Structure formats: structure tokens, C-alpha cells
Amino acid sequence: MSGALSAMVANLTIGKKGYENVQEEAYAIAPIGQDIKLKSLECIDRDTDAFYAMMDAMRLPKKTEEEIAIRNAMMEQSTQAAINAPLATLRLSLDALKLSARIARIGNANALSDAGVAALTALCAAKAANYNILINIAGINDEYFKNNTLTEARELVTACEAIAMEVEESVTKSLV
């Protein structure tokens, strides 16, 4: 939703009187917002596929040592995929937030609230993705993967929160 909202504000800025000096940037922002929207839908599908793969791995037999080893390997692999999907969403959320900040600075003042909502929805997506990472990370045995993922996720959430706060403050100040 964030990408779509940023694209909408950009499109509402293009060709409008008083915004002649930002036309080039507005033209650049609109397709990026649409691309973020499409990529977010891909992330949803990727997350769904990862969930089903994890469920399939859980159902594998575990009566012999060989079956247990195969099941454990599939659980690790599918759980990593179930973490990588929301991690991709978290990265995309940061892109969406950066885009919302750009359009909030230059966009049509009559659609400024939509730029703010673009930032809020991207922050919600980031935090939701992080929750999905955190709930699945306990099932990971690979400490290198676990540590790198948690570090990256923390850094991404922190960056998302900072940008969202800046956009919220800016939009709120402009609306009042």
C-alpha cells in the first residue's frame, strides 16, 4: 500500500501548477512506487510458499535416524525460507519509507496526508515482517544465519522507525 500511495501522490503532483520545479522527481517517484507495490505482492506470495514448505517439512516422517536427519534438514531449510521472505519485506519497507519521505518533501500539499500514510503503512509492514522473523528465528540451528539475520533486521527496523518519525513530524507540522 505504501508504494501505491507514494505513486498516487506523485501522480497528483505531476502537471500541477506550483509544482513545476519538482516535475522530474515526481515523474521518477511514480513508477518506483508502483514497483514497490508489485514487489510487496511477490513478498506475500513468497511468504505463503515458505509457510507451506515449513508445514510440509513438519509432516515428514521421523521414525528412523535417517528420516529424522532428513526432516531436520528440511525444517532448517524451510524455516530459513520462512525468515528470508519477511526479511525481503523488511528491506522493501525501508525502500517504501525512503520513497514516502521523498514524496512528502515535494508532493502536492492537497495529498500530503497520503504521503504520511505511505510512511505509516511502510513502518507497519516493517514491524510486521520483523515479528515474522522473530517468531521463526528460534527454530534455526545455524548460528551464523541467526545472528546475521537478527542484526540486519534490527538495523532495518531502526532505519525504518527513524524515517517514519521524520515523515510523521514533517507531515503533521505541514497539516496543522
C-alpha positions in Angstrom: 0.0 0.0 0.0 2.8 2.4 0.8 4.3 2.3 -2.7 0.9 2.8 -4.3 0.2 5.8 -2.0 3.6 7.4 -2.9 2.9 6.8 -6.6 -0.6 8.4 -6.2 0.8 11.5 -4.5 3.5 11.7 -7.2 0.8 11.4 -9.9 -1.3 14.1 -8.2 1.8 16.4 -8.3 2.6 15.9 -12.0 1.3 18.7 -14.1 0.0 20.8 -11.2 0.6 24.5 -11.1 3.0 25.5 -8.4 4.9 22.2 -8.7 6.8 22.9 -11.9 10.2 22.7 -10.2 9.6 19.1 -8.9 8.1 17.5 -12.0 11.2 15.5 -12.9 11.3 14.0 -9.4 7.6 13.3 -9.3 7.8 11.5 -12.6 10.7 9.4 -11.2 8.8 8.5 -8.0 5.5 7.3 -9.5 6.9 4.2 -11.2 9.2 3.4 -8.3 6.1 3.4 -6.0 4.3 1.0 -8.4 7.3 -1.3 -8.5 7.3 -1.4 -4.7 3.6 -2.3 -4.8 4.3 -5.2 -7.2 7.3 -6.4 -5.2 5.3 -6.4 -2.0 2.8 -8.7 -3.6 5.6 -11.0 -4.6 6.8 -11.0 -1.0 3.4 -12.1 0.2 3.4 -15.0 -2.2 7.0 -15.9 -1.2 5.9 -15.8 2.5 2.9 -18.0 1.8 5.1 -20.5 -0.2 7.6 -20.6 2.7 4.9 -21.3 5.2 3.5 -24.2 3.2 7.0 -25.6 2.8 7.6 -25.4 6.5 4.3 -27.2 7.2 5.3 -29.9 4.7 8.6 -30.4 6.4 6.9 -30.7 9.8 4.8 -33.6 8.4 7.8 -35.6 7.2 8.3 -38.9 9.0 10.7 -39.1 11.9 10.9 -42.8 12.9 14.4 -43.6 11.9 17.6 -41.7 12.3 17.8 -41.1 8.5 14.2 -39.8 8.5 15.0 -37.5 11.4 18.1 -36.2 9.7 16.1 -35.5 6.5 13.3 -33.9 8.4 15.7 -31.7 10.4 17.5 -30.6 7.3 14.2 -29.7 5.6 12.9 -27.9 8.7 16.1 -25.8 8.8 15.9 -25.0 5.1 12.2 -24.2 5.1 12.5 -22.1 8.3 15.3 -20.1 6.8 13.0 -19.5 3.8 10.2 -18.5 6.2 12.6 -15.9 7.6 14.0 -14.8 4.3 10.6 -13.9 3.0 9.7 -11.3 5.7 13.3 -10.1 5.6 12.8 -9.2 2.0 9.6 -7.4 3.0 11.5 -5.6 5.7 14.1 -4.4 3.1 11.3 -3.4 0.8 9.6 -1.5 3.6 12.8 0.6 4.0 12.7 1.4 0.3 9.0 2.4 0.6 9.8 4.6 3.6 12.5 6.4 1.7 10.2 6.9 -1.2 7.4 8.3 1.1 9.9 10.7 2.6 10.8 11.9 -0.9 7.2 12.5 -2.0 6.3 14.1 1.4 9.0 16.7 0.7 7.9 17.6 -2.8 4.4 16.3 -3.3 1.1 18.1 -3.8 0.1 19.6 -0.5 -3.5 18.5 -1.0 -2.3 14.9 -0.8 0.2 15.3 1.9 -1.7 13.2 4.3 -1.4 10.3 1.8 2.4 10.7 1.9 2.2 10.4 5.7 0.0 7.3 5.4 2.5 5.8 3.0 5.2 6.2 5.7 2.9 4.7 8.4 1.9 1.7 6.3 5.6 1.0 5.4 6.5 1.2 9.1 3.7 -1.2 9.9 4.9 -3.6 7.2 8.4 -3.4 8.5 7.4 -4.2 12.1 5.0 -7.0 11.0 7.9 -8.5 8.9 10.2 -8.3 11.9 7.6 -10.1 14.1 7.6 -12.9 11.5 11.3 -13.1 11.6 11.4 -13.2 15.4 8.8 -15.9 15.7 10.7 -18.2 13.4 14.3 -17.5 14.4 14.1 -19.8 17.4 13.7 -22.7 15.0 17.1 -22.0 13.4 20.2 -24.0 14.3 22.6 -22.2 12.0 24.0 -19.5 14.4 25.7 -17.6 11.6 22.4 -17.2 9.8 20.5 -16.4 13.0 23.0 -13.7 14.1 23.3 -12.1 10.7 19.5 -12.1 10.2 18.8 -10.6 13.6 21.4 -7.9 13.2 20.1 -6.9 9.8 16.5 -7.0 10.9 17.3 -4.7 13.9 19.2 -2.3 11.7 16.4 -2.2 9.1 13.7 -1.6 11.8 15.7 1.2 13.4 16.2 2.9 10.0 12.5 2.5 9.2 11.5 3.9 12.5 13.8 6.9 12.0 12.5 7.8 8.6 8.9 7.2 9.6 9.3 9.6 12.5 10.8 12.2 10.3 7.9 11.9 7.8 5.3 12.0 10.5 6.8 15.1 12.1 7.1 16.8 8.8 3.6 15.9 7.6 2.0 16.7 11.0 3.7 20.1 11.0 2.6 20.9 7.5 -1.0 19.8 8.1 -1.6 21.9 11.3 
